[in-house]
């Protein structure tokens, strides 16, 4: 059976793959993308999601695409929902003939 990993929040990717290597603080990024510092801090701490607005701003500042950030968020959300399970186990496919 494959090893199950904890879903990775987009804020962790932002911090470890972009801010740390660039030597940029959350406050500096917030200033660069014209948002309040707590918006970036909450994202990095996994307390906030990447919104379309944030994705556009991050993409512009970090030379990525908005889709990159939204796909990270969507993958995280899907993984979290799948891990919650329970209710989903009782759902049966609807077969149309």
ABEGO torsion letter per residue (X at the ends): XBBBBBBBBAAAAAAAAAAAAAGBBAAAAAAAAGBBAAAAAAAAAGABBBBAAAAAAAAAAAGBBAAAAAAAAAAAAAAAAAAAEGAAAABBBBBBX
